């Protein structure tokens, strides 16, 4: 087996080592049952207990109120781009803030099934940032206002929620479980698991129960949130392995001390890495400092040839996944919950060494 690398990929992303080891064992024998987690029935007692644990742990860690339902769905956040509008728009227009690639994707997909409007557009602003409060125009007739709380491509994050006369809906795929969520501001949040929650294959949707109940009954069963509310996300065979690993990750988060502890760690990791970039005179951050993401740190080198060399040499040094998104280029270090501080330290040291060789 080769040397294990630090994984800075934006997703599927790093998972805690303890989780990986336990999941690896469960592929052969889950909890001493003599059955693989990949093969056991989703209607059996062993899996059902794990499924319900995942739901209970999410509610506890994220402090989800009782008037919200937690759903474990499939299709990724990308399916939620249209499913949200199918369930919530109900003949009303929906307003969207356009902050980057993922917000734009949500807007376009929702527009196929509902009337959508642009409440604000900061995609062309440089350095990258989310819209200012004065730039956001939300109609009082809107069914909801949609935001993407963290844009992985551009490395920007909403540091505070926008004021809105209508309920908020948020794609939190890349920063869920990294900070507290003010549930009184939201109707629904959703997140693909493959950043902070587990492997790809399961999508967490947290929806106010009264909102789910009002969705059109004509929707296909699998696309109607209420179907999954009523069946605890067991209407059909769920992505059992992904949910099992989600349960393991929530156990790990609890063992670390919860979301507040992880938020402190994440802010410290990000501050250290941004300080190394800003103080180098060689690397250049691409996001507005007021809106920098603590999950995805984006930066550039003096030219693209150096960036290619950096990625190649970093990979050889055991630092994987640092190439920026193909749309914007550059470099990107994703430092989600499971990225240890030692990984960030190793990256900073490599950056210093690389600068010494190439500046």
Secondary structure, DSSP 8 states (H G I E B T S, - for coil): -----EE--SSS----HHHHHHHHHHHH-STTSSS-TTTS-TTSHHHHHHHHHHHHHHHHHHT--TTEEEEEESSHHHHHHHHHHHHHTTTS-EEEEE-SHHHHHHHHHHTTTS-EEEEEE-TT-SSB----GGG----TT-S-EEEESEETTTTEE-SS----SS-EEEE-TTTTTSS---GGGEEEEEEESTTTTSSTT-EEEEEEHHHHHTS-TTS-GGG-HHHHHHTTT-SS---HHHHHHHHHHHHHHHHHT-HHHHHHHHHHHHHHHHHHHHTTSS-EE-B-GGGB-SSEEEEE-SSHHHHHHHHHHHHHTTEE--B--TTT-SEEEE--TTS-HHHHHHHHHHHHHHHHHH-
